[in-house]
Amino acid sequence: MKNRTTNIYQLTITAMMAAILCILGPIVIPLPFSPVPLSLSTFAIYLAVYALGTKWGTISYAIYYLLGLAGLPVFSGFSGGVGKAAGPTGGYMIGFFFMAILSGFIIDRYRNRQIPCIAGMLGGMIVTDLFGTVWLSYQMNLSFWEGFSIGTLPYLIGDVLKIAAAALVGPVLYKALNRMQRSRLTSL
């Protein structure tokens, strides 16, 4: 019974983190010089891997991504569909998978040490920006540096602020969810 309760709990929290992504993902601030808007998607992914770990955090992003591919308006600007995923920002969306895996891997191993967790999130951000810049450059027929200057460079300060916020909120969320799960298991 304990294992089944844990699985139901894990699935529920994973679905909740996917829902948070669906809420935060579409809310953007468009920048006039770039097809890449400012969003809180990366913050939500960092929180998901803090709360759930690598596997379930990545699954929560996969649920969000599949909902968007199916046409639900969960992508930036309340859009969805394969066309959006294959458009100029599609590389960033693919990069988010690797960001979740890399960040989650480091967070899982160094959960109580903030500097390695921040480094893991920075590494995930770099991988995402690399995927995104290459795809954006290809889609818009730009050089890598032109793509970097409109698709990554303007967002670096915001990305660092989102990482800092996740480094503060993530451990608190993880501890709260663990306390909640332990109290549910002991009440059985």
Backbone as CSV, one residue per row, in Angstrom:
resi,resn,N_x,N_y,N_z,CA_x,CA_y,CA_z,C_x,C_y,C_z
1,MET,0.829,-1.194,0.000,0.000,0.000,0.000,0.872,1.256,0.000
2,LYS,1.970,1.211,0.735,2.846,2.370,0.828,3.424,2.731,-0.537
3,ASN,3.859,1.727,-1.319,4.440,1.976,-2.638,3.399,2.557,-3.592
4,ARG,2.180,2.042,-3.544,1.119,2.557,-4.414,0.792,4.008,-4.074
5,THR,0.746,4.338,-2.787,0.492,5.712,-2.359,1.603,6.627,-2.837
6,THR,2.842,6.168,-2.751,3.980,6.957,-3.223,3.864,7.204,-4.718
7,ASN,3.496,6.190,-5.494,3.347,6.358,-6.946,2.242,7.339,-7.292
8,ILE,1.112,7.257,-6.602,0.010,8.187,-6.849,0.444,9.598,-6.491
9,TYR,1.131,9.735,-5.379,1.635,11.045,-4.959,2.605,11.594,-6.007
10,GLN,3.537,10.761,-6.460,4.533,11.197,-7.445,3.864,11.639,-8.742
11,LEU,2.893,10.876,-9.205,2.163,11.233,-10.423,1.378,12.534,-10.244
12,THR,0.797,12.706,-9.083,0.024,13.918,-8.814,0.922,15.152,-8.818
13,ILE,2.054,15.077,-8.146,2.983,16.219,-8.094,3.559,16.487,-9.492
14,THR,3.831,15.432,-10.246,4.334,15.600,-11.615,3.298,16.319,-12.471
15,ALA,2.035,15.911,-12.353,0.964,16.574,-13.111,0.810,18.025,-12.663
16,MET,0.967,18.291,-11.373,0.872,19.670,-10.889,2.002,20.534,-11.443
17,MET,3.206,19.988,-11.524,4.326,20.758,-12.073,4.123,20.988,-13.571
18,ALA,3.558,20.008,-14.277,3.239,20.212,-15.694,2.177,21.304,-15.838
19,ALA,1.220,21.324,-14.921,0.185,22.361,-14.948,0.791,23.741,-14.698
20,ILE,1.742,23.816,-13.787,2.416,25.100,-13.532,3.133,25.560,-14.794
21,LEU,3.783,24.632,-15.490,4.412,24.985,-16.767,3.373,25.477,-17.773
22,CYS,2.221,24.832,-17.809,1.157,25.241,-18.735,0.616,26.623,-18.394
23,ILE,0.692,27.002,-17.136,0.230,28.328,-16.717,1.300,29.383,-16.999
24,LEU,2.553,29.092,-16.650,3.624,30.074,-16.808,4.158,30.159,-18.235
25,GLY,4.155,29.058,-18.964,4.728,29.015,-20.313,4.148,30.014,-21.298
26,PRO,2.827,30.168,-21.344,2.259,31.089,-22.331,2.447,32.575,-22.000
27,ILE,2.698,32.879,-20.742,2.809,34.277,-20.332,4.194,34.789,-20.705
28,VAL,4.233,35.740,-21.615,5.514,36.221,-22.138,5.536,37.741,-22.237
29,ILE,6.746,38.236,-22.358,6.968,39.639,-22.697,7.714,39.623,-24.025
30,PRO,7.038,39.994,-25.115,7.726,39.983,-26.412,8.745,41.116,-26.500
31,LEU,9.836,40.828,-27.154,10.847,41.842,-27.411,10.796,42.174,-28.897
32,PRO,10.778,43.446,-29.259,10.575,43.831,-30.661,11.701,43.403,-31.602
33,PHE,12.866,43.147,-31.082,14.015,42.825,-31.929,14.286,41.332,-32.029
34,SER,13.414,40.491,-31.411,13.694,39.054,-31.379,12.403,38.248,-31.460
35,PRO,12.442,37.095,-32.141,11.277,36.207,-32.141,11.174,35.400,-30.837
36,VAL,12.173,35.530,-29.969,12.210,34.793,-28.709,11.695,35.719,-27.604
37,PRO,10.556,35.377,-26.971,10.018,36.248,-25.921,10.615,35.913,-24.547
38,LEU,10.479,36.835,-23.616,10.823,36.556,-22.221,9.697,35.721,-21.627
39,SER,10.062,34.646,-20.932,9.032,33.819,-20.298,9.567,33.246,-18.992
40,LEU,8.669,32.622,-18.249,9.052,31.979,-16.989,9.152,30.458,-17.119
41,SER,9.192,29.962,-18.353,9.267,28.510,-18.570,10.488,27.899,-17.895
42,THR,11.631,28.538,-18.049,12.849,27.965,-17.467,12.746,27.915,-15.948
43,PHE,12.187,28.949,-15.338,11.998,28.957,-13.889,11.135,27.781,-13.457
44,ALA,10.036,27.539,-14.179,9.143,26.432,-13.852,9.842,25.083,-14.011
45,ILE,10.695,24.953,-15.018,11.426,23.691,-15.213,12.423,23.481,-14.080
46,TYR,13.134,24.529,-13.684,14.060,24.403,-12.556,13.318,23.982,-11.292
47,LEU,12.161,24.582,-11.050,11.380,24.188,-9.872,10.932,22.732,-9.972
48,ALA,10.564,22.299,-11.169,10.128,20.913,-11.351,11.249,19.933,-11.019
49,VAL,12.459,20.220,-11.471,13.541,19.274,-11.168,13.957,19.361,-9.708
50,TYR,13.840,20.529,-9.095,14.092,20.615,-7.650,13.067,19.786,-6.891
51,ALA,11.799,19.947,-7.252,10.725,19.283,-6.522,10.656,17.790,-6.791
52,LEU,10.934,17.381,-8.036,10.669,16.013,-8.450,11.908,15.184,-8.754
53,GLY,13.039,15.824,-8.957,14.224,15.103,-9.398,14.288,15.045,-10.912
54,THR,15.344,14.452,-11.415,15.603,14.439,-12.852,14.488,13.756,-13.646
55,LYS,14.179,12.532,-13.277,13.231,11.731,-14.064,11.855,12.385,-14.114
56,TRP,11.263,12.642,-12.975,9.893,13.149,-12.936,9.829,14.624,-13.330
57,GLY,10.881,15.390,-13.076,10.930,16.772,-13.540,10.946,16.838,-15.060
58,THR,11.724,15.946,-15.669,11.775,15.887,-17.131,10.449,15.392,-17.689
59,ILE,9.825,14.440,-17.020,8.517,13.951,-17.459,7.476,15.069,-17.386
60,SER,7.554,15.910,-16.360,6.584,17.015,-16.270,6.757,17.973,-17.448
61,TYR,8.011,18.211,-17.855,8.219,19.048,-19.040,7.717,18.326,-20.299
62,ALA,7.946,17.023,-20.386,7.489,16.261,-21.555,5.968,16.321,-21.684
63,ILE,5.267,16.260,-20.566,3.800,16.367,-20.597,3.402,17.729,-21.161
64,TYR,4.024,18.779,-20.658,3.767,20.133,-21.146,4.037,20.223,-22.649
65,TYR,5.181,19.706,-23.073,5.587,19.777,-24.478,4.594,19.031,-25.365
66,LEU,4.187,17.834,-24.938,3.234,17.046,-25.726,1.865,17.718,-25.793
67,LEU,1.448,18.349,-24.698,0.187,19.097,-24.722,0.270,20.237,-25.739
68,GLY,1.407,20.913,-25.772,1.606,21.986,-26.745,1.640,21.469,-28.168
69,LEU,2.332,20.342,-28.381,2.368,19.753,-29.724,0.978,19.357,-30.197
70,ALA,0.147,18.906,-29.259,-1.221,18.495,-29.605,-2.114,19.686,-29.953
71,GLY,-1.598,20.893,-29.740,-2.350,22.077,-30.129,-2.903,22.904,-28.988
72,LEU,-2.761,22.443,-27.752,-3.230,23.255,-26.638,-2.392,24.525,-26.555
73,PRO,-2.972,25.647,-26.224,-2.246,26.928,-26.232,-1.385,27.132,-24.980
74,VAL,-0.401,26.257,-24.804,0.460,26.329,-23.619,1.854,26.855,-23.931
75,PHE,2.176,26.991,-25.199,3.479,27.543,-25.571,3.434,29.068,-25.466
76,SER,4.551,29.695,-25.670,4.648,31.143,-25.509,3.595,31.875,-26.326
77,GLY,3.041,32.906,-25.710,2.021,33.693,-26.388,0.709,32.958,-26.576
78,PHE,0.429,31.962,-25.745,-0.803,31.167,-25.819,-0.949,30.507,-27.188
79,SER,0.137,29.903,-27.646,0.131,29.194,-28.926,0.382,27.714,-28.670
80,GLY,0.222,26.928,-29.700,0.475,25.498,-29.606,0.571,24.921,-31.001
81,GLY,0.842,23.639,-31.076,0.915,22.955,-32.355,2.333,22.686,-32.815
82,VAL,2.441,21.818,-33.793,3.736,21.414,-34.337,4.428,22.599,-35.005
83,GLY,3.645,23.475,-35.625,4.226,24.638,-36.294,5.011,25.512,-35.338
84,LYS,4.492,25.704,-34.140,5.197,26.505,-33.134,6.479,25.792,-32.699
85,ALA,6.382,24.488,-32.484,7.554,23.720,-32.051,8.620,23.643,-33.133
86,ALA,8.206,23.742,-34.394,9.172,23.694,-35.494,9.634,25.086,-35.921
87,GLY,9.078,26.125,-35.292,9.429,27.498,-35.649,10.739,27.956,-35.033
88,PRO,11.001,29.244,-35.073,12.278,29.788,-34.614,12.638,29.482,-33.161
89,THR,11.639,29.304,-32.290,11.945,29.020,-30.878,11.953,27.519,-30.560
90,GLY,11.750,26.676,-31.564,11.698,25.232,-31.341,12.961,24.640,-30.756
91,GLY,14.099,25.189,-31.098,15.362,24.683,-30.541,15.456,24.892,-29.040
92,TYR,14.905,25.991,-28.565,14.891,26.225,-27.123,13.999,25.196,-26.436
93,MET,12.856,24.890,-27.060,11.944,23.906,-26.466,12.583,22.524,-26.386
94,ILE,13.347,22.146,-27.404,14.083,20.875,-27.347,15.198,20.972,-26.305
95,GLY,15.864,22.105,-26.265,16.931,22.314,-25.280,16.436,22.195,-23.851
96,PHE,15.159,22.521,-23.613,14.617,22.416,-22.262,14.657,20.978,-21.735
97,PHE,14.535,19.992,-22.625,14.670,18.597,-22.176,16.059,18.362,-21.586
98,PHE,17.068,18.825,-22.310,18.440,18.639,-21.847,18.733,19.473,-20.606
99,MET,18.109,20.656,-20.532,18.254,21.489,-19.349,17.694,20.771,-18.124
100,ALA,16.525,20.169,-18.272,15.916,19.444,-17.157,16.780,18.261,-16.740
101,ILE,17.316,17.536,-17.706,18.144,16.363,-17.398,19.442,16.786,-16.728
102,LEU,20.157,17.744,-17.300,21.441,18.165,-16.736,21.265,18.835,-15.379
103,SER,20.346,19.787,-15.289,20.114,20.471,-14.017,19.649,19.477,-12.959
104,GLY,18.711,18.618,-13.337,18.199,17.627,-12.395,19.269,16.670,-11.917
105,PHE,20.138,16.242,-12.821,21.226,15.328,-12.443,22.095,15.953,-11.352
106,ILE,22.462,17.204,-11.527,23.310,17.883,-10.541,22.528,18.141,-9.254
107,ILE,21.302,18.618,-9.376,20.490,18.900,-8.188,20.248,17.632,-7.384
108,ASP,19.986,16.511,-8.054,19.772,15.242,-7.351,20.990,14.848,-6.516
109,ARG,22.181,15.123,-7.024,23.399,14.689,-6.338,23.910,15.680,-5.298
110,TYR,23.598,16.947,-5.473,24.121,17.981,-4.582,22.996,18.842,-4.017
111,ARG,21.896,18.229,-3.711,20.686,18.944,-3.306,20.917,19.914,-2.147
112,ASN,21.765,19.586,-1.224,21.996,20.426,-0.047,23.146,21.403,-0.223
113,ARG,23.680,21.498,-1.428,24.795,22.414,-1.691,24.396,23.353,-2.824
114,GLN,24.203,24.601,-2.478,23.634,25.555,-3.426,24.540,25.852,-4.621
115,ILE,25.846,25.965,-4.414,26.753,26.324,-5.516,26.732,25.271,-6.627
116,PRO,26.867,23.962,-6.323,26.772,22.982,-7.418,25.399,22.998,-8.102
117,CYS,24.328,23.229,-7.344,22.991,23.278,-7.953,22.888,24.453,-8.914
118,ILE,23.415,25.598,-8.507,23.418,26.767,-9.392,24.262,26.487,-10.630
119,ALA,25.406,25.847,-10.437,26.262,25.495,-11.583,25.536,24.541,-12.528
120,GLY,24.781,23.591,-11.978,24.010,22.666,-12.814,22.947,23.385,-13.622
121,MET,22.285,24.347,-12.990,21.270,25.121,-13.715,21.918,26.002,-14.777
122,LEU,23.076,26.579,-14.462,23.794,27.368,-15.470,24.203,26.494,-16.652
123,GLY,24.678,25.280,-16.352,25.030,24.341,-17.418,23.826,24.002,-18.278
124,GLY,22.676,23.789,-17.637,21.446,23.520,-18.377,21.036,24.698,-19.242
125,MET,21.222,25.899,-18.718,20.906,27.102,-19.485,21.810,27.205,-20.709
126,ILE,23.089,26.903,-20.539,24.026,26.980,-21.668,23.646,25.991,-22.759
127,VAL,23.298,24.767,-22.367,22.899,23.755,-23.350,21.624,24.193,-24.077
128,THR,20.652,24.698,-23.340,19.413,25.180,-23.954,19.698,26.309,-24.922
129,ASP,20.520,27.262,-24.498,20.837,28.396,-25.371,21.601,27.951,-26.616
130,LEU,22.427,26.940,-26.480,23.146,26.417,-27.645,22.163,25.810,-28.648
131,PHE,21.276,24.927,-28.169,20.255,24.343,-29.045,19.401,25.439,-29.669
132,GLY,18.951,26.364,-28.837,18.073,27.418,-29.315,18.726,28.324,-30.339
133,THR,19.987,28.697,-30.082,20.691,29.594,-31.005,20.948,28.917,-32.345
134,VAL,21.367,27.661,-32.312,21.619,26.937,-33.565,20.327,26.829,-34.370
135,TRP,19.220,26.455,-33.715,17.949,26.300,-34.414,17.435,27.642,-34.932
136,LEU,17.496,28.674,-34.093,17.052,30.010,-34.493,17.859,30.507,-35.689
137,SER,19.172,30.314,-35.640,20.041,30.753,-36.731,19.690,30.031,-38.031
138,TYR,19.448,28.736,-37.925,19.067,27.950,-39.101,17.720,28.426,-39.653
139,GLN,16.729,28.571,-38.776,15.377,28.953,-39.190,15.335,30.333,-39.847
140,MET,16.151,31.243,-39.335,16.100,32.617,-39.822,17.247,32.967,-40.773
141,ASN,18.015,31.939,-41.146,19.130,32.127,-42.072,20.110,33.200,-41.559
142,LEU,20.520,33.028,-40.302,21.461,33.940,-39.651,22.754,33.207,-39.338
143,SER,23.812,33.951,-39.115,25.028,33.328,-38.599,24.781,32.957,-37.134
144,PHE,25.612,32.094,-36.592,25.461,31.707,-35.190,25.501,32.944,-34.300
145,TRP,26.416,33.849,-34.553,26.575,35.035,-33.702,25.393,35.985,-33.835
146,GLU,24.815,36.082,-35.019,23.607,36.901,-35.173,22.445,36.281,-34.388
147,GLY,22.308,34.962,-34.495,21.274,34.263,-33.731,21.487,34.404,-32.240
148,PHE,22.750,34.308,-31.815,23.077,34.465,-30.402,22.725,35.875,-29.921
149,SER,22.998,36.880,-30.755,22.778,38.264,-30.330,21.297,38.617,-30.210
150,ILE,20.412,37.928,-30.950,18.985,38.235,-30.815,18.215,37.177,-30.020
151,GLY,18.755,35.972,-29.902,18.017,34.896,-29.250,18.526,34.477,-27.897
152,THR,19.736,34.887,-27.531,20.291,34.464,-26.251,20.835,35.636,-25.439
153,LEU,21.657,36.441,-26.030,22.337,37.521,-25.306,21.389,38.427,-24.519
154,PRO,20.279,38.876,-25.100,19.394,39.778,-24.340,18.728,39.123,-23.126
155,TYR,18.787,37.808,-23.043,18.065,37.078,-22.005,18.966,36.584,-20.868
156,LEU,20.262,36.775,-20.988,21.190,36.198,-20.022,20.963,36.720,-18.602
157,ILE,20.761,38.004,-18.440,20.543,38.547,-17.090,19.255,37.971,-16.493
158,GLY,18.201,37.924,-17.278,16.949,37.341,-16.805,17.092,35.873,-16.457
159,ASP,17.858,35.142,-17.255,18.086,33.722,-16.970,18.831,33.530,-15.659
160,VAL,19.814,34.366,-15.423,20.570,34.279,-14.170,19.660,34.615,-12.984
161,LEU,18.779,35.597,-13.149,17.834,35.938,-12.075,16.857,34.785,-11.811
162,LYS,16.418,34.106,-12.882,15.523,32.955,-12.704,16.247,31.811,-11.988
163,ILE,17.514,31.623,-12.297,18.300,30.594,-11.611,18.437,30.940,-10.142
164,ALA,18.728,32.209,-9.837,18.847,32.631,-8.443,17.533,32.415,-7.694
165,ALA,16.424,32.767,-8.330,15.116,32.563,-7.696,14.836,31.078,-7.485
166,ALA,15.163,30.254,-8.465,14.952,28.804,-8.326,15.843,28.226,-7.236
167,ALA,17.066,28.751,-7.096,17.977,28.271,-6.050,17.447,28.620,-4.654
168,LEU,16.652,29.679,-4.561,16.046,30.051,-3.282,14.733,29.310,-3.029
169,VAL,13.887,29.239,-4.031,12.554,28.653,-3.871,12.581,27.125,-3.971
170,GLY,13.430,26.590,-4.845,13.470,25.148,-5.080,13.681,24.307,-3.833
171,PRO,14.713,24.592,-3.017,14.915,23.783,-1.806,13.744,23.871,-0.824
172,VAL,13.129,25.031,-0.722,11.975,25.197,0.169,10.807,24.341,-0.333
173,LEU,10.565,24.381,-1.633,9.507,23.565,-2.233,9.777,22.079,-2.027
174,TYR,11.017,21.662,-2.254,11.392,20.252,-2.081,11.137,19.791,-0.645
175,LYS,11.569,20.584,0.323,11.373,20.212,1.735,9.893,20.159,2.092
176,ALA,9.122,21.114,1.606,7.685,21.134,1.903,6.991,19.902,1.309
177,LEU,7.342,19.566,0.077,6.727,18.386,-0.545,7.148,17.105,0.163
178,ASN,8.400,17.026,0.595,8.853,15.838,1.330,8.148,15.708,2.670
179,ARG,7.976,16.825,3.381,7.243,16.782,4.658,5.808,16.318,4.426
180,MET,5.196,16.841,3.388,3.819,16.471,3.075,3.722,14.977,2.746
181,GLN,4.663,14.473,1.966,4.634,13.058,1.604,4.874,12.181,2.831
182,ARG,5.837,12.552,3.678,6.108,11.758,4.890,4.900,11.739,5.815
183,SER,4.225,12.874,5.952,3.062,12.907,6.840,1.929,12.052,6.277
184,ARG,1.789,12.012,4.955,0.755,11.168,4.360,1.090,9.695,4.560
185,LEU,2.376,9.348,4.406,2.770,7.950,4.555,2.638,7.481,6.009
186,THR,2.939,8.330,6.963,2.839,7.921,8.358,1.388,7.824,8.823
187,SER,0.481,8.509,8.119,-0.930,8.440,8.501,-1.601,7.187,7.945
188,LEU,-0.907,6.436,7.081,-1.519,5.220,6.528,-1.465,4.068,7.471
